[in-house]
Amino acid sequence: MRFIHVSDLHLGKRVHEFPMIEDQMIVLDSIVDLCERERPDAIVIAGDVYDKAIPSIEAIDLFERFLIRLSELSVPILMIAGNHDSGERLSFGSSFLEKHDIHIAGVFNGVIPSVEVASGADQWTTFHLLPFIRAGHVRRFFPDREIRTVEEAVEAALSRVTRGRGQQVLIAHQFVVARGSELVRSDSETLQVGTADEIDVSLFSTFDYVALGHLHGKQRVGRRDVFYSGSPLPYSFSEVNQVKGALIVDMTADGTVTVRQEPLERRRDMRRIRGTLSELLEQGVHLKRIDDKARFDYLEVTLTDKGPVVDPMSRLRDVYPHVMRLLFERKRSGSSESETLIAKSDLTKKSPVDLFSEFFNRQLNRSLTDEQLRVVREVTARAEDILGGGEV
């Protein structure tokens, strides 16, 4: 059995207000190309198909186009809803789609649907589809069980699994952990508070492979064959160093499981750069002169200028059109002073010039020059004249 494991497509997502729909179109086409090369027996999509419960028309059209292309390969498609999806909307038309070998589990209804997939003469694998659940989704189906946590909810749901032929694969979209080990997290994920949503990997000991979605970095959970495929694209700058792609899973009759990651085509990369404004503009002009496409990457820019800079975002976007985020690095000397910029008592004790001078020093870690101080005094005097000598 060979299948392709992907998750967290987040179709329709915007990153720092930049629409990602064209990037997603390219990566979905790359997944189809990968399927054509690898000839899998099944395709697994482990949740978060869409970024929002009510997706945009562009996102829906893109996913429909993707499903049409995949269905032309005559390969079973196995899909579940994630926490970003509306399970009801995702599973609309699922009875019809099932006739075309597209299997969708959108909402937990008391049972975990199973699909048996053939992979050669008399070789079978059973896939179990568990959509994203919380304790409240499950309680009514188990009136005799006390279900307080997500882990207890998943344990109860798994008690309804009906084993099929061959090896057993679970598809799930939850926060699965191996106690005592750290997982790679990303800023673009929905964060959990405390441990209420954690599920110990030991719950899945009866499965030969667990195809997970939810975390955006590709990673193995514990020592078993439990894998997050990760998102196919980076959706935050905390993911710039993660290797993105799709997982190719091969399972043999003797129980051996091998997993490898294959890269997917991207429209552009996501990077972090830092330096003074003049340095970065000079580098950008050079990239433009040599027609280097790197200047079109999605960028988080950290400026290290010591002094004020004029209109930095517009100037940066003249040479780097896709600056998503602009940060300023202000080095401060060690100080035990309060973080409050101006104490309330200072408002009556200090002049406007003194208050501004102190504010300037706190922000830039240096004093006003004589010329700057002259300008501040002149502006303050004019303001006091306009206000009739009252407080500014």
C-alpha positions as CSV (number, residue, x, y, z in Angstrom):
1,M,0.0,0.0,0.0
2,R,1.3,3.4,-0.9
3,F,-0.7,6.6,-0.1
4,I,0.0,10.3,0.0
5,H,-0.6,12.1,3.3
6,V,-1.3,15.9,3.3
7,S,-3.1,18.2,5.6
8,D,-3.7,21.8,6.6
9,L,-4.3,23.3,3.2
10,H,-6.1,26.3,4.7
11,L,-7.5,27.3,1.4
12,G,-8.5,30.9,1.3
13,K,-6.0,32.0,4.0
14,R,-4.6,35.5,4.1
15,V,-1.2,36.0,5.7
16,H,-0.7,39.5,7.0
17,E,-3.5,40.5,4.6
18,F,-1.8,39.0,1.6
19,P,-4.1,36.5,-0.2
20,M,-2.5,33.1,-0.6
21,I,-5.0,31.7,-3.2
22,E,-2.6,31.8,-6.2
23,D,0.2,30.2,-4.0
24,Q,-2.3,27.5,-3.0
25,M,-3.3,26.8,-6.6
26,I,0.3,26.1,-7.5
27,V,0.9,23.8,-4.5
28,L,-2.4,21.9,-5.2
29,D,-1.3,21.4,-8.8
30,S,2.0,20.2,-7.5
31,I,0.2,17.6,-5.3
32,V,-1.6,16.3,-8.4
33,D,1.7,16.1,-10.3
34,L,3.2,14.2,-7.3
35,C,0.2,11.7,-7.5
36,E,0.8,11.2,-11.2
37,R,4.5,10.4,-10.6
38,E,4.1,8.2,-7.5
39,R,0.9,6.4,-8.5
40,P,-0.5,6.0,-4.9
41,D,-3.3,3.7,-4.0
42,A,-5.0,6.5,-1.9
43,I,-4.8,10.1,-1.1
44,V,-5.3,11.3,2.5
45,I,-6.3,14.9,3.5
46,A,-6.1,15.1,7.3
47,G,-8.2,18.2,7.9
48,D,-8.2,22.0,7.7
49,V,-9.1,22.0,4.0
50,Y,-10.3,25.5,4.4
51,D,-9.0,28.3,6.6
52,K,-12.5,29.5,7.7
53,A,-15.7,27.7,8.5
54,I,-17.4,29.8,5.8
55,P,-14.8,29.7,3.0
56,S,-14.7,32.2,0.2
57,I,-16.0,31.4,-3.3
58,E,-12.4,31.4,-4.6
59,A,-11.4,28.8,-2.0
60,I,-14.4,26.6,-2.8
61,D,-13.7,26.8,-6.6
62,L,-10.0,26.0,-6.0
63,F,-10.8,22.9,-4.0
64,E,-13.4,21.7,-6.5
65,R,-10.8,22.1,-9.3
66,F,-8.3,20.1,-7.1
67,L,-10.8,17.3,-6.5
68,I,-11.7,17.0,-10.2
69,R,-8.1,16.7,-11.1
70,L,-7.5,14.0,-8.4
71,S,-10.6,12.1,-9.4
72,E,-9.3,11.8,-12.9
73,L,-6.5,9.6,-11.5
74,S,-9.1,7.1,-10.3
75,V,-7.5,7.1,-6.8
76,P,-9.6,7.0,-3.6
77,I,-9.6,10.3,-1.7
78,L,-10.0,10.1,2.1
79,M,-10.7,13.4,3.8
80,I,-11.7,14.6,7.3
81,A,-12.7,18.0,8.7
82,G,-10.3,20.0,10.9
83,N,-10.9,22.6,13.5
84,H,-10.9,25.4,10.9
85,D,-13.5,23.6,8.7
86,S,-17.2,23.5,9.1
87,G,-17.8,19.8,9.1
88,E,-21.3,20.1,7.8
89,R,-20.3,22.3,4.9
90,L,-17.3,20.1,4.1
91,S,-19.4,17.0,3.9
92,F,-22.1,18.5,1.8
93,G,-22.8,16.1,-1.0
94,S,-20.7,13.4,0.6
95,S,-23.1,10.6,-0.3
96,F,-22.9,11.5,-4.0
97,L,-19.1,12.0,-3.8
98,E,-18.7,8.6,-2.2
99,K,-19.9,7.0,-5.4
100,H,-16.9,8.6,-7.1
101,D,-14.5,7.3,-4.4
102,I,-14.3,10.6,-2.5
103,H,-14.9,9.8,1.1
104,I,-15.5,12.7,3.6
105,A,-16.0,12.6,7.4
106,G,-17.1,16.0,8.4
107,V,-18.9,15.5,11.7
108,F,-18.7,12.7,14.3
109,N,-22.1,11.0,14.5
110,G,-21.4,8.2,16.9
111,V,-19.4,6.0,14.6
112,I,-16.0,6.3,12.8
113,P,-16.5,5.5,9.1
114,S,-14.1,3.1,7.6
115,V,-13.0,2.6,4.0
116,E,-11.2,-0.5,2.7
117,V,-8.8,0.2,-0.1
118,A,-7.2,-2.5,-2.3
119,S,-3.5,-2.3,-3.3
120,G,-3.0,-5.2,-5.5
121,A,-4.2,-8.7,-5.7
122,D,-5.9,-9.5,-2.4
123,Q,-4.0,-6.8,-0.4
124,W,-6.1,-4.4,1.6
125,T,-5.8,-1.5,4.0
126,T,-8.6,-0.1,6.1
127,F,-8.7,3.7,6.6
128,H,-10.7,5.0,9.6
129,L,-11.8,8.6,9.3
130,L,-12.1,10.6,12.6
131,P,-13.0,14.3,12.1
132,F,-11.9,16.9,14.5
133,I,-13.8,16.5,17.8
134,R,-14.1,18.1,21.2
135,A,-15.7,16.6,24.3
136,G,-19.0,18.3,23.6
137,H,-19.3,16.7,20.2
138,V,-19.1,13.2,21.7
139,R,-20.9,13.2,25.1
140,R,-24.4,12.6,23.7
141,F,-23.3,9.4,22.0
142,F,-21.9,7.9,25.3
143,P,-24.5,8.8,28.0
144,D,-22.9,6.2,30.4
145,R,-19.4,7.6,30.2
146,E,-17.9,10.6,31.9
147,I,-16.2,12.7,29.1
148,R,-14.5,15.8,30.4
149,T,-11.4,16.1,28.2
150,V,-10.6,15.8,24.5
151,E,-8.5,12.8,25.3
152,E,-11.5,11.1,26.9
153,A,-13.6,12.0,23.9
154,V,-11.2,10.5,21.4
155,E,-10.8,7.4,23.6
156,A,-14.6,7.0,23.5
157,A,-14.8,7.6,19.8
158,L,-12.1,5.0,19.1
159,S,-14.1,2.4,21.0
160,R,-16.5,2.5,18.0
161,V,-13.8,1.6,15.4
162,T,-14.6,-1.5,13.4
163,R,-11.5,-3.2,12.2
164,G,-11.5,-4.1,8.5
165,R,-9.2,-6.1,6.2
166,G,-5.4,-5.7,6.2
167,Q,-3.5,-3.0,8.0
168,Q,-5.3,-0.2,9.9
169,V,-4.8,3.5,9.3
170,L,-6.4,6.2,11.3
171,I,-6.9,9.7,9.9
172,A,-7.3,12.4,12.6
173,H,-7.0,16.1,13.3
174,Q,-6.1,16.6,17.0
175,F,-3.3,17.8,19.2
176,V,-1.4,14.5,19.8
177,V,1.6,14.4,22.1
178,A,4.1,12.0,23.4
179,R,4.5,12.8,27.1
180,G,8.0,14.1,27.9
181,S,8.8,15.3,24.4
182,E,8.3,18.6,22.7
183,L,6.4,19.2,19.4
184,V,7.3,21.9,16.9
185,R,4.6,24.6,17.1
186,S,3.9,27.5,14.7
187,D,2.3,30.9,15.2
188,S,-0.3,30.2,12.5
189,E,-1.8,27.3,14.5
190,T,-4.8,27.7,16.8
191,L,-3.1,27.6,20.2
192,Q,-4.4,25.5,23.1
193,V,-4.4,26.8,26.7
194,G,-3.0,24.3,29.1
195,T,-3.2,20.6,28.4
196,A,-7.0,20.2,28.0
197,D,-6.8,19.4,24.3
198,E,-3.8,17.1,24.5
199,I,-4.1,13.5,23.5
200,D,-1.5,11.0,24.4
201,V,-0.1,9.0,21.4
202,S,-0.6,5.8,23.3
203,L,-4.3,5.9,22.5
204,F,-3.4,4.9,18.9
205,S,-1.3,1.8,19.7
206,T,-3.7,-0.5,17.7
207,F,-3.1,1.3,14.4
208,D,-0.4,0.6,11.9
209,Y,-0.2,4.3,10.9
210,V,-1.8,7.5,12.1
211,A,-2.1,10.3,9.5
212,L,-2.4,13.5,11.5
213,G,-3.3,17.1,10.7
214,H,-3.3,20.2,12.9
215,L,0.3,21.1,13.5
216,H,2.0,22.8,10.6
217,G,5.5,21.3,10.9
218,K,6.1,17.8,9.6
219,Q,7.0,15.6,12.6
220,R,6.8,12.2,14.1
221,V,5.0,11.8,17.5
222,G,6.8,9.5,19.8
223,R,8.4,6.3,18.5
224,R,5.4,4.9,16.6
225,D,4.3,5.5,13.1
226,V,2.2,8.6,14.0
227,F,3.0,11.6,11.8
228,Y,1.9,15.1,11.2
229,S,2.4,15.9,7.5
230,G,2.5,19.6,8.2
231,S,1.1,22.3,6.0
232,P,2.2,22.3,2.3
233,L,3.0,26.1,2.6
234,P,4.4,28.2,5.4
235,Y,1.6,30.3,6.9
236,S,3.7,32.3,9.4
237,F,7.2,33.5,9.7
238,S,7.8,31.0,12.5
239,E,7.6,28.3,9.8
240,V,10.3,29.7,7.5
241,N,12.9,27.1,8.6
242,Q,10.4,24.1,8.3
243,V,10.7,21.8,5.3
244,K,7.3,21.7,3.6
245,G,5.9,19.0,1.3
246,A,3.8,15.9,1.2
247,L,4.4,12.5,2.9
248,I,4.7,9.3,0.8
249,V,3.7,6.4,3.0
250,D,4.6,2.8,2.0
251,M,3.2,-0.1,4.0
252,T,4.2,-3.7,3.3
253,A,2.3,-6.8,4.2
254,D,4.9,-7.7,6.9
255,G,4.0,-4.5,8.8
256,T,7.0,-2.4,7.7
257,V,6.1,1.3,7.3
258,T,8.4,3.8,5.5
259,V,7.7,7.5,5.3
260,R,9.4,10.1,3.1
261,Q,8.7,13.7,2.4
262,E,8.6,15.0,-1.1
263,P,8.9,18.8,-1.8
264,L,6.1,20.7,-3.5
265,E,6.3,23.6,-5.9
266,R,5.9,27.1,-4.5
267,R,5.1,30.3,-6.1
268,R,7.5,32.2,-3.8
269,D,9.5,31.6,-0.6
270,M,8.9,33.2,2.8
271,R,12.0,34.7,4.5
272,R,13.2,36.9,7.3
273,I,15.8,39.7,6.5
274,R,17.3,42.3,8.8
275,G,19.6,45.3,8.5
276,T,19.4,49.1,8.2
277,L,17.0,50.6,5.7
278,S,19.8,51.8,3.5
279,E,21.5,48.4,3.5
280,L,18.3,46.5,2.6
281,L,17.4,49.0,-0.1
282,E,20.8,48.6,-1.6
283,Q,20.5,44.8,-1.6
284,G,17.0,45.1,-3.1
285,V,18.2,47.4,-5.9
286,H,21.0,44.9,-6.7
287,L,18.5,42.0,-6.8
288,K,16.4,44.0,-9.2
289,R,19.3,44.8,-11.4
290,I,20.3,41.2,-11.8
291,D,16.6,40.1,-12.1
292,D,16.8,37.9,-9.0
293,K,13.3,36.6,-8.2
294,A,14.3,36.4,-4.5
295,R,13.2,40.1,-4.1
296,F,9.6,38.9,-4.7
297,D,9.6,36.5,-1.7
298,Y,7.3,37.1,1.2
299,L,9.4,39.0,3.7
300,E,9.5,39.9,7.4
301,V,11.9,42.8,7.6
302,T,13.6,43.9,10.8
303,L,15.2,47.3,10.7
304,T,18.2,48.0,12.8
305,D,18.5,51.7,12.3
306,K,19.4,53.6,15.5
307,G,17.6,56.7,14.4
308,P,14.1,57.5,12.9
309,V,13.4,56.4,9.3
310,V,11.0,58.0,6.9
311,D,8.2,56.0,5.3
312,P,10.1,52.7,5.5
313,M,7.3,50.4,4.3
314,S,6.7,52.2,1.1
315,R,10.4,52.5,0.3
316,L,11.0,48.8,1.0
317,R,8.1,47.8,-1.2
318,D,9.5,49.7,-4.1
319,V,12.2,47.0,-4.3
320,Y,10.6,44.2,-2.3
321,P,6.9,44.2,-3.3
322,H,5.8,41.5,-0.9
323,V,7.0,42.8,2.5
324,M,4.4,41.3,4.8
325,R,5.7,42.5,8.2
326,L,7.9,45.3,9.3
327,L,9.7,45.3,12.7
328,F,12.1,47.7,14.4
329,E,15.0,46.6,16.5
330,R,15.7,49.1,19.2
331,K,18.7,48.2,21.4
332,R,18.4,49.4,24.9
333,S,21.0,49.6,27.6
334,G,20.3,47.6,30.7
335,S,18.2,49.5,33.2
336,S,16.1,48.8,36.2
337,E,13.8,51.7,35.5
338,S,10.1,51.2,35.2
339,E,8.7,50.3,31.7
340,T,6.3,53.3,32.1
341,L,7.5,56.0,29.8
342,I,6.1,58.9,31.8
343,A,5.1,58.9,35.4
344,K,1.9,60.6,36.2
345,S,3.6,63.0,38.7
346,D,6.0,64.1,35.9
347,L,3.2,65.6,33.9
348,T,2.9,68.5,36.3
349,K,6.5,68.7,37.4
350,K,8.3,68.6,34.0
351,S,8.1,70.9,31.0
352,P,6.9,69.6,27.6
353,V,10.4,69.9,26.4
354,D,11.8,67.8,29.2
355,L,9.1,65.2,28.8
356,F,9.7,64.8,25.1
357,S,13.5,64.7,25.7
358,E,13.0,61.8,28.2
359,F,10.6,60.0,25.8
360,F,13.1,60.3,22.9
361,N,16.0,58.9,25.1
362,R,13.9,56.0,26.3
363,Q,12.8,55.1,22.7
364,L,16.2,55.5,20.9
365,N,18.6,55.1,23.8
366,R,20.3,58.4,23.0
367,S,19.8,62.1,23.7
368,L,18.5,64.8,21.4
369,T,21.2,66.7,19.6
370,D,21.5,70.5,20.2
371,E,19.8,71.1,16.8
372,Q,16.9,68.7,17.6
373,L,16.5,70.2,21.1
374,R,16.3,73.7,19.5
375,V,13.5,72.5,17.1
376,V,11.6,71.0,20.0
377,R,11.8,74.1,22.0
378,E,10.7,76.2,19.0
379,V,7.7,74.0,18.3
380,T,6.7,73.9,21.9
381,A,6.8,77.6,22.2
382,R,4.6,78.0,19.1
383,A,2.1,75.5,20.6
384,E,2.0,77.4,23.9
385,D,1.4,80.7,22.0
386,I,-1.5,79.1,20.1
387,L,-3.0,77.8,23.3
388,G,-2.6,81.2,25.0
389,G,0.1,80.1,27.3
390,G,-1.8,77.2,28.7
391,E,-0.4,73.7,29.2
392,V,0.4,71.8,26.0
